[in-house]
C-alpha cells in the first residue's frame, strides 16, 4: 500500500477472491484510515466580496439593499455585468455563512 496527497494505492499482485480482499481490508483498516486521512482535502474558499458582505451584515445589521449599495461603492462595481442587488447580497451572505461553517466544522469520518 502506498499513499500520497492525491491517492491511496492498493496493488493486488495475484488473483484474489472477494473474501481475501475483505480480509485484507479488515486486517489493515487502521493503516488504511491513517492513509486516507493524509489525502488532500480542498478547503472551502470565500471570495473577498462575499466575506465583506458577511462581515457588514454581522456587524451592522444593515439591510441587504443597503449592503448591496455599499458593496457597489467599495468594490467599484460600475460594470453593468457586475450587478449587485438585494438578492445577490443575500445569496452571497448565505454562501459565505455556509463556507465559514464548513471551515469550522469537524471533518466527517466515514
N, CA, C and O atoms as a GROMACS GRO file, in nm:
protein
  440
    1UNK      N    1   0.085  -0.118   0.000
    1UNK     CA    2   0.000   0.000   0.000
    1UNK      C    3   0.088   0.123   0.000
    1UNK      O    4   0.192   0.127   0.066
    2UNK      N    5   0.045   0.223  -0.075
    2UNK     CA    6   0.116   0.350  -0.083
    2UNK      C    7   0.016   0.463  -0.072
    2UNK      O    8  -0.100   0.448  -0.107
    3UNK      N    9   0.063   0.577  -0.022
    3UNK     CA   10  -0.024   0.695  -0.014
    3UNK      C   11   0.056   0.819  -0.050
    3UNK      O   12   0.172   0.833  -0.011
    4UNK      N   13  -0.006   0.909  -0.123
    4UNK     CA   14   0.046   1.043  -0.140
    4UNK      C   15  -0.072   1.136  -0.118
    4UNK      O   16  -0.179   1.092  -0.076
    5UNK      N   17  -0.054   1.265  -0.146
    5UNK     CA   18  -0.161   1.359  -0.113
    5UNK      C   19  -0.286   1.342  -0.199
    5UNK      O   20  -0.392   1.394  -0.164
    6UNK      N   21  -0.275   1.269  -0.311
    6UNK     CA   22  -0.389   1.257  -0.402
    6UNK      C   23  -0.451   1.119  -0.411
    6UNK      O   24  -0.562   1.105  -0.462
    7UNK      N   25  -0.383   1.016  -0.361
    7UNK     CA   26  -0.438   0.883  -0.378
    7UNK      C   27  -0.381   0.783  -0.279
    7UNK      O   28  -0.271   0.802  -0.226
    8UNK      N   29  -0.456   0.680  -0.254
    8UNK     CA   30  -0.409   0.562  -0.181
    8UNK      C   31  -0.413   0.450  -0.283
    8UNK      O   32  -0.516   0.426  -0.346
    9UNK      N   33  -0.302   0.379  -0.298
    9UNK     CA   34  -0.293   0.272  -0.398
    9UNK      C   35  -0.276   0.140  -0.326
    9UNK      O   36  -0.188   0.124  -0.242
   10UNK      N   37  -0.361   0.045  -0.360
   10UNK     CA   38  -0.350  -0.092  -0.313
   10UNK      C   39  -0.324  -0.178  -0.436
   10UNK      O   40  -0.411  -0.189  -0.523
   11UNK      N   41  -0.206  -0.237  -0.443
   11UNK     CA   42  -0.171  -0.321  -0.558
   11UNK      C   43  -0.200  -0.466  -0.524
   11UNK      O   44  -0.154  -0.518  -0.422
   12UNK      N   45  -0.276  -0.530  -0.608
   12UNK     CA   46  -0.307  -0.672  -0.590
   12UNK      C   47  -0.226  -0.747  -0.696
   12UNK      O   48  -0.250  -0.734  -0.816
   13UNK      N   49  -0.129  -0.827  -0.649
   13UNK     CA   50  -0.036  -0.888  -0.742
   13UNK      C   51  -0.079  -1.025  -0.794
   13UNK      O   52  -0.022  -1.074  -0.891
   14UNK      N   53  -0.177  -1.087  -0.733
   14UNK     CA   54  -0.226  -1.214  -0.784
   14UNK      C   55  -0.377  -1.215  -0.777
   14UNK      O   56  -0.438  -1.130  -0.711
   15UNK      N   57  -0.436  -1.308  -0.844
   15UNK     CA   58  -0.582  -1.316  -0.842
   15UNK      C   59  -0.627  -1.342  -0.699
   15UNK      O   60  -0.584  -1.437  -0.634
   16UNK      N   61  -0.714  -1.255  -0.651
   16UNK     CA   62  -0.761  -1.265  -0.512
   16UNK      C   63  -0.912  -1.280  -0.513
   16UNK      O   64  -0.981  -1.229  -0.600
   17UNK      N   65  -0.960  -1.352  -0.415
   17UNK     CA   66  -1.105  -1.366  -0.401
   17UNK      C   67  -1.161  -1.244  -0.329
   17UNK      O   68  -1.088  -1.169  -0.264
   18UNK      N   69  -1.289  -1.226  -0.341
   18UNK     CA   70  -1.355  -1.116  -0.270
   18UNK      C   71  -1.335  -1.133  -0.120
   18UNK      O   72  -1.311  -1.035  -0.049
   19UNK      N   73  -1.343  -1.256  -0.072
   19UNK     CA   74  -1.325  -1.279   0.073
   19UNK      C   75  -1.184  -1.243   0.119
   19UNK      O   76  -1.167  -1.186   0.226
   20UNK      N   77  -1.083  -1.277   0.039
   20UNK     CA   78  -0.946  -1.244   0.080
   20UNK      C   79  -0.924  -1.092   0.075
   20UNK      O   80  -0.852  -1.036   0.158
   21UNK      N   81  -0.987  -1.025  -0.021
   21UNK     CA   82  -0.978  -0.879  -0.027
   21UNK      C   83  -1.045  -0.816   0.094
   21UNK      O   84  -0.992  -0.723   0.155
   22UNK      N   85  -1.163  -0.867   0.129
   22UNK     CA   86  -1.232  -0.816   0.251
   22UNK      C   87  -1.146  -0.838   0.375
   22UNK      O   88  -1.135  -0.750   0.460
   23UNK      N   89  -1.085  -0.955   0.384
   23UNK     CA   90  -1.000  -0.985   0.500
   23UNK      C   91  -0.881  -0.890   0.505
   23UNK      O   92  -0.845  -0.841   0.612
   24UNK      N   93  -0.821  -0.863   0.389
   24UNK     CA   94  -0.709  -0.770   0.381
   24UNK      C   95  -0.751  -0.632   0.431
   24UNK      O   96  -0.681  -0.569   0.510
   25UNK      N   97  -0.867  -0.585   0.383
   25UNK     CA   98  -0.916  -0.454   0.424
   25UNK      C   99  -0.944  -0.450   0.574
   25UNK      O  100  -0.912  -0.352   0.641
   26UNK      N  101  -1.004  -0.556   0.627
   26UNK     CA  102  -1.031  -0.563   0.772
   26UNK      C  103  -0.900  -0.563   0.852
   26UNK      O  104  -0.888  -0.493   0.952
   27UNK      N  105  -0.803  -0.643   0.807
   27UNK     CA  106  -0.676  -0.655   0.880
   27UNK      C  107  -0.595  -0.525   0.877
   27UNK      O  108  -0.517  -0.499   0.968
   28UNK      N  109  -0.614  -0.445   0.774
   28UNK     CA  110  -0.535  -0.323   0.757
   28UNK      C  111  -0.617  -0.195   0.770
   28UNK      O  112  -0.575  -0.089   0.724
   29UNK      N  113  -0.732  -0.205   0.832
   29UNK     CA  114  -0.823  -0.090   0.838
   29UNK      C  115  -0.762   0.032   0.907
   29UNK      O  116  -0.783   0.145   0.863
   30UNK      N  117  -0.686   0.011   1.013
   30UNK     CA  118  -0.626   0.125   1.082
   30UNK      C  119  -0.522   0.195   0.996
   30UNK      O  120  -0.516   0.317   0.990
   31UNK      N  121  -0.439   0.115   0.928
   31UNK     CA  122  -0.338   0.172   0.840
   31UNK      C  123  -0.404   0.244   0.722
   31UNK      O  124  -0.360   0.352   0.681
   32UNK      N  125  -0.510   0.185   0.668
   32UNK     CA  126  -0.583   0.249   0.559
   32UNK      C  127  -0.646   0.380   0.604
   32UNK      O  128  -0.639   0.480   0.533
   33UNK      N  129  -0.706   0.380   0.721
   33UNK     CA  130  -0.768   0.502   0.774
   33UNK      C  131  -0.663   0.612   0.790
   33UNK      O  132  -0.690   0.728   0.759
   34UNK      N  133  -0.545   0.578   0.838
   34UNK     CA  134  -0.438   0.676   0.852
   34UNK      C  135  -0.396   0.731   0.716
   34UNK      O  136  -0.370   0.850   0.701
   35UNK      N  137  -0.391   0.643   0.617
   35UNK     CA  138  -0.354   0.686   0.482
   35UNK      C  139  -0.462   0.776   0.423
   35UNK      O  140  -0.432   0.878   0.360
   36UNK      N  141  -0.589   0.738   0.441
   36UNK     CA  142  -0.699   0.818   0.389
   36UNK      C  143  -0.700   0.958   0.451
   36UNK      O  144  -0.731   1.056   0.384
   37UNK      N  145  -0.665   0.967   0.579
   37UNK     CA  146  -0.667   1.097   0.646
   37UNK      C  147  -0.560   1.191   0.593
   37UNK      O  148  -0.570   1.312   0.610
   38UNK      N  149  -0.456   1.135   0.527
   38UNK     CA  150  -0.349   1.218   0.472
   38UNK      C  151  -0.380   1.270   0.332
   38UNK      O  152  -0.306   1.351   0.278
   39UNK      N  153  -0.488   1.222   0.273
   39UNK     CA  154  -0.524   1.268   0.139
   39UNK      C  155  -0.554   1.417   0.141
   39UNK      O  156  -0.601   1.471   0.241
   40UNK      N  157  -0.527   1.481   0.031
   40UNK     CA  158  -0.553   1.624   0.016
   40UNK      C  159  -0.702   1.653   0.028
   40UNK      O  160  -0.784   1.585  -0.033
   41UNK      N  161  -0.735   1.753   0.106
   41UNK     CA  162  -0.874   1.796   0.121
   41UNK      C  163  -0.882   1.943   0.086
   41UNK      O  164  -0.815   2.027   0.147
   42UNK      N  165  -0.964   1.974  -0.013
   42UNK     CA  166  -0.979   2.113  -0.054
   42UNK      C  167  -1.060   2.188   0.050
   42UNK      O  168  -1.168   2.144   0.090
   43UNK      N  169  -1.007   2.300   0.093
   43UNK     CA  170  -1.080   2.380   0.190
   43UNK      C  171  -1.176   2.473   0.117
   43UNK      O  172  -1.146   2.520   0.007
   44UNK      N  173  -1.289   2.499   0.176
   44UNK     CA  174  -1.382   2.590   0.111
   44UNK      C  175  -1.322   2.730   0.101
   44UNK      O  176  -1.256   2.777   0.193
   45UNK      N  177  -1.345   2.794  -0.011
   45UNK     CA  178  -1.292   2.929  -0.028
   45UNK      C  179  -1.407   3.030  -0.023
   45UNK      O  180  -1.522   2.998  -0.057
   46UNK      N  181  -1.373   3.149   0.019
   46UNK     CA  182  -1.471   3.257   0.030
   46UNK      C  183  -1.414   3.377  -0.044
   46UNK      O  184  -1.302   3.420  -0.016
   47UNK      N  185  -1.490   3.431  -0.137
   47UNK     CA  186  -1.440   3.548  -0.211
   47UNK      C  187  -1.433   3.668  -0.117
   47UNK      O  188  -1.502   3.674  -0.015
   48UNK      N  189  -1.349   3.761  -0.154
   48UNK     CA  190  -1.333   3.883  -0.073
   48UNK      C  191  -1.466   3.957  -0.061
   48UNK      O  192  -1.501   4.008   0.045
   49UNK      N  193  -1.541   3.963  -0.172
   49UNK     CA  194  -1.669   4.032  -0.171
   49UNK      C  195  -1.770   3.962  -0.081
   49UNK      O  196  -1.839   4.027  -0.003
   50UNK      N  197  -1.780   3.828  -0.092
   50UNK     CA  198  -1.873   3.753  -0.007
   50UNK      C  199  -1.838   3.771   0.140
   50UNK      O  200  -1.926   3.791   0.224
   51UNK      N  201  -1.709   3.765   0.170
   51UNK     CA  202  -1.666   3.782   0.309
   51UNK      C  203  -1.700   3.921   0.360
   51UNK      O  204  -1.740   3.937   0.476
   52UNK      N  205  -1.684   4.021   0.275
   52UNK     CA  206  -1.716   4.158   0.315
   52UNK      C  207  -1.866   4.173   0.340
   52UNK      O  208  -1.906   4.240   0.436
   53UNK      N  209  -1.948   4.113   0.256
   53UNK     CA  210  -2.094   4.117   0.275
   53UNK      C  211  -2.130   4.050   0.407
   53UNK      O  212  -2.212   4.101   0.483
   54UNK      N  213  -2.069   3.937   0.434
   54UNK     CA  214  -2.093   3.865   0.560
   54UNK      C  215  -2.053   3.952   0.679
   54UNK      O  216  -2.127   3.963   0.777
   55UNK      N  217  -1.937   4.013   0.669
   55UNK     CA  218  -1.886   4.098   0.777
   55UNK      C  219  -1.980   4.217   0.803
   55UNK      O  220  -2.013   4.246   0.918
   56UNK      N  221  -2.021   4.284   0.697
   56UNK     CA  222  -2.110   4.400   0.712
   56UNK      C  223  -2.241   4.358   0.777
   56UNK      O  224  -2.288   4.424   0.870
   57UNK      N  225  -2.299   4.250   0.730
   57UNK     CA  226  -2.428   4.204   0.783
   57UNK      C  227  -2.417   4.167   0.930
   57UNK      O  228  -2.504   4.203   1.010
   58UNK      N  229  -2.310   4.095   0.967
   58UNK     CA  230  -2.294   4.052   1.106
   58UNK      C  231  -2.264   4.167   1.201
   58UNK      O  232  -2.306   4.164   1.316
   59UNK      N  233  -2.192   4.269   1.154
   59UNK     CA  234  -2.150   4.376   1.244
   59UNK      C  235  -2.245   4.495   1.248
   59UNK      O  236  -2.252   4.565   1.349
   60UNK      N  237  -2.318   4.520   1.138
   60UNK     CA  238  -2.400   4.640   1.134
   60UNK      C  239  -2.550   4.613   1.127
   60UNK      O  240  -2.630   4.702   1.154
   61UNK      N  241  -2.588   4.491   1.091
   61UNK     CA  242  -2.729   4.453   1.072
   61UNK      C  243  -2.798   4.539   0.966
   61UNK      O  244  -2.919   4.559   0.970
   62UNK      N  245  -2.718   4.590   0.870
   62UNK     CA  246  -2.776   4.666   0.759
   62UNK      C  247  -2.866   4.573   0.677
   62UNK      O  248  -2.850   4.451   0.678
   63UNK      N  249  -2.961   4.633   0.608
   63UNK     CA  250  -3.045   4.553   0.518
   63UNK      C  251  -2.961   4.512   0.398
   63UNK      O  252  -2.856   4.570   0.370
   64UNK      N  253  -3.009   4.410   0.326
   64UNK     CA  254  -2.935   4.364   0.208
   64UNK      C  255  -2.935   4.470   0.097
   64UNK      O  256  -2.840   4.476   0.018
   65UNK      N  257  -3.039   4.553   0.090
   65UNK     CA  258  -3.038   4.665  -0.006
   65UNK      C  259  -2.924   4.762   0.027
   65UNK      O  260  -2.851   4.805  -0.061
   66UNK      N  261  -2.911   4.795   0.155
   66UNK     CA  262  -2.805   4.887   0.198
   66UNK      C  263  -2.667   4.824   0.175
   66UNK      O  264  -2.573   4.891   0.132
   67UNK      N  265  -2.657   4.695   0.204
   67UNK     CA  266  -2.529   4.626   0.183
   67UNK      C  267  -2.493   4.626   0.035
   67UNK      O  268  -2.378   4.649  -0.001
   68UNK      N  269  -2.592   4.599  -0.052
   68UNK     CA  270  -2.566   4.597  -0.196
   68UNK      C  271  -2.513   4.732  -0.242
   68UNK      O  272  -2.416   4.737  -0.319
   69UNK      N  273  -2.574   4.841  -0.197
   69UNK     CA  274  -2.527   4.975  -0.234
   69UNK      C  275  -2.383   4.998  -0.185
   69UNK      O  276  -2.300   5.055  -0.256
   70UNK      N  277  -2.357   4.955  -0.064
   70UNK     CA  278  -2.223   4.974  -0.007
   70UNK      C  279  -2.118   4.893  -0.084
   70UNK      O  280  -2.008   4.941  -0.109
   71UNK      N  281  -2.153   4.771  -0.120
   71UNK     CA  282  -2.059   4.686  -0.194
   71UNK      C  283  -2.031   4.743  -0.332
   71UNK      O  284  -1.917   4.739  -0.379
   72UNK      N  285  -2.133   4.797  -0.398
   72UNK     CA  286  -2.113   4.860  -0.528
   72UNK      C  287  -2.009   4.972  -0.516
   72UNK      O  288  -1.922   4.987  -0.602
   73UNK      N  289  -2.018   5.051  -0.409
   73UNK     CA  290  -1.923   5.161  -0.388
   73UNK      C  291  -1.784   5.110  -0.348
   73UNK      O  292  -1.684   5.155  -0.403
   74UNK      N  293  -1.779   5.016  -0.255
   74UNK     CA  294  -1.650   4.967  -0.207
   74UNK      C  295  -1.572   4.892  -0.314
   74UNK      O  296  -1.450   4.907  -0.325
   75UNK      N  297  -1.642   4.813  -0.394
   75UNK     CA  298  -1.575   4.730  -0.494
   75UNK      C  299  -1.581   4.794  -0.633
   75UNK      O  300  -1.540   4.733  -0.732
   76UNK      N  301  -1.632   4.915  -0.639
   76UNK     CA  302  -1.640   4.989  -0.765
   76UNK      C  303  -1.704   4.905  -0.876
   76UNK      O  304  -1.647   4.885  -0.983
   77UNK      N  305  -1.823   4.855  -0.846
   77UNK     CA  306  -1.895   4.769  -0.940
   77UNK      C  307  -1.981   4.853  -1.034
   77UNK      O  308  -2.104   4.843  -1.033
   78UNK      N  309  -1.916   4.934  -1.113
   78UNK     CA  310  -1.992   5.017  -1.207
   78UNK      C  311  -2.011   4.947  -1.341
   78UNK      O  312  -2.077   5.001  -1.431
   79UNK      N  313  -1.955   4.828  -1.355
   79UNK     CA  314  -1.973   4.749  -1.476
   79UNK      C  315  -2.116   4.695  -1.478
   79UNK      O  316  -2.162   4.639  -1.379
   80UNK      N  317  -2.185   4.711  -1.590
   80UNK     CA  318  -2.325   4.667  -1.598
   80UNK      C  319  -2.340   4.517  -1.580
   80UNK      O  320  -2.447   4.470  -1.542
   81UNK      N  321  -2.232   4.438  -1.608
   81UNK     CA  322  -2.238   4.293  -1.591
   81UNK      C  323  -2.211   4.251  -1.447
   81UNK      O  324  -2.236   4.137  -1.410
   82UNK      N  325  -2.160   4.341  -1.366
   82UNK     CA  326  -2.127   4.310  -1.227
   82UNK      C  327  -2.237   4.362  -1.136
   82UNK      O  328  -2.214   4.450  -1.053
   83UNK      N  329  -2.355   4.308  -1.153
   83UNK     CA  330  -2.470   4.355  -1.075
   83UNK      C  331  -2.459   4.317  -0.928
   83UNK      O  332  -2.405   4.212  -0.893
   84UNK      N  333  -2.511   4.404  -0.845
   84UNK     CA  334  -2.522   4.376  -0.703
   84UNK      C  335  -2.654   4.437  -0.659
   84UNK      O  336  -2.673   4.558  -0.667
   85UNK      N  337  -2.743   4.351  -0.613
   85UNK     CA  338  -2.872   4.398  -0.564
   85UNK      C  339  -2.904   4.324  -0.435
   85UNK      O  340  -2.822   4.247  -0.384
   86UNK      N  341  -3.021   4.347  -0.383
   86UNK     CA  342  -3.063   4.286  -0.257
   86UNK      C  343  -3.050   4.133  -0.261
   86UNK      O  344  -2.995   4.072  -0.170
   87UNK      N  345  -3.101   4.072  -0.368
   87UNK     CA  346  -3.098   3.926  -0.378
   87UNK      C  347  -2.957   3.872  -0.389
   87UNK      O  348  -2.923   3.772  -0.326
   88UNK      N  349  -2.873   3.938  -0.470
   88UNK     CA  350  -2.736   3.888  -0.484
   88UNK      C  351  -2.657   3.906  -0.355
   88UNK      O  352  -2.570   3.824  -0.324
   89UNK      N  353  -2.684   4.011  -0.279
   89UNK     CA  354  -2.619   4.031  -0.150
   89UNK      C  355  -2.664   3.924  -0.051
   89UNK      O  356  -2.582   3.872   0.026
   90UNK      N  357  -2.790   3.891  -0.051
   90UNK     CA  358  -2.843   3.787   0.038
   90UNK      C  359  -2.781   3.651   0.004
   90UNK      O  360  -2.741   3.577   0.094
   91UNK      N  361  -2.774   3.619  -0.124
   91UNK     CA  362  -2.715   3.491  -0.166
   91UNK      C  363  -2.566   3.485  -0.129
   91UNK      O  364  -2.518   3.382  -0.082
   92UNK      N  365  -2.496   3.595  -0.150
   92UNK     CA  366  -2.353   3.600  -0.116
   92UNK      C  367  -2.335   3.582   0.035
   92UNK      O  368  -2.242   3.513   0.078
   93UNK      N  369  -2.421   3.644   0.115
   93UNK     CA  370  -2.414   3.629   0.261
   93UNK      C  371  -2.436   3.483   0.301
   93UNK      O  372  -2.362   3.429   0.383
   94UNK      N  373  -2.537   3.419   0.243
   94UNK     CA  374  -2.566   3.279   0.275
   94UNK      C  375  -2.452   3.187   0.232
   94UNK      O  376  -2.418   3.093   0.302
   95UNK      N  377  -2.394   3.215   0.116
   95UNK     CA  378  -2.282   3.136   0.066
   95UNK      C  379  -2.163   3.148   0.160
   95UNK      O  380  -2.099   3.048   0.194
   96UNK      N  381  -2.132   3.270   0.203
   96UNK     CA  382  -2.020   3.293   0.295
   96UNK      C  383  -2.047   3.226   0.430
   96UNK      O  384  -1.957   3.165   0.487
   97UNK      N  385  -2.169   3.238   0.479
   97UNK     CA  386  -2.204   3.176   0.608
   97UNK      C  387  -2.185   3.025   0.602
   97UNK      O  388  -2.133   2.964   0.695
   98UNK      N  389  -2.227   2.965   0.491
   98UNK     CA  390  -2.213   2.819   0.474
   98UNK      C  391  -2.066   2.779   0.469
   98UNK      O  392  -2.026   2.681   0.532
   99UNK      N  393  -1.986   2.854   0.395
   99UNK     CA  394  -1.844   2.820   0.383
   99UNK      C  395  -1.768   2.841   0.513
   99UNK      O  396  -1.677   2.764   0.546
  100UNK      N  397  -1.804   2.944   0.587
  100UNK     CA  398  -1.743   2.966   0.718
  100UNK      C  399  -1.778   2.851   0.811
  100UNK      O  400  -1.692   2.804   0.886
  101UNK      N  401  -1.901   2.806   0.807
  101UNK     CA  402  -1.942   2.692   0.890
  101UNK      C  403  -1.863   2.567   0.852
  101UNK      O  404  -1.824   2.489   0.939
  102UNK      N  405  -1.840   2.547   0.722
  102UNK     CA  406  -1.762   2.432   0.676
  102UNK      C  407  -1.618   2.438   0.727
  102UNK      O  408  -1.559   2.335   0.761
  103UNK      N  409  -1.562   2.557   0.732
  103UNK     CA  410  -1.425   2.572   0.779
  103UNK      C  411  -1.410   2.534   0.925
  103UNK      O  412  -1.306   2.482   0.966
  104UNK      N  413  -1.513   2.558   1.004
  104UNK     CA  414  -1.503   2.534   1.147
  104UNK      C  415  -1.572   2.407   1.193
  104UNK      O  416  -1.578   2.380   1.313
  105UNK      N  417  -1.624   2.329   1.100
  105UNK     CA  418  -1.687   2.204   1.140
  105UNK      C  419  -1.585   2.092   1.131
  105UNK      O  420  -1.497   2.095   1.046
  106UNK      N  421  -1.596   1.991   1.219
  106UNK     CA  422  -1.504   1.880   1.210
  106UNK      C  423  -1.526   1.801   1.083
  106UNK      O  424  -1.638   1.789   1.035
  107UNK      N  425  -1.419   1.748   1.028
  107UNK     CA  426  -1.429   1.669   0.906
  107UNK      C  427  -1.502   1.540   0.934
  107UNK      O  428  -1.478   1.475   1.035
  108UNK      N  429  -1.594   1.503   0.845
  108UNK     CA  430  -1.668   1.379   0.860
  108UNK      C  431  -1.576   1.260   0.839
  108UNK      O  432  -1.498   1.257   0.744
  109UNK      N  433  -1.585   1.166   0.928
  109UNK     CA  434  -1.506   1.042   0.916
  109UNK      C  435  -1.601   0.930   0.884
  109UNK      O  436  -1.680   0.890   0.970
  110UNK      N  437  -1.595   0.878   0.763
  110UNK     CA  438  -1.683   0.768   0.725
  110UNK      C  439  -1.605   0.644   0.695
  110UNK      O  440  -1.664   0.541   0.661
   0.00000   0.00000   0.00000
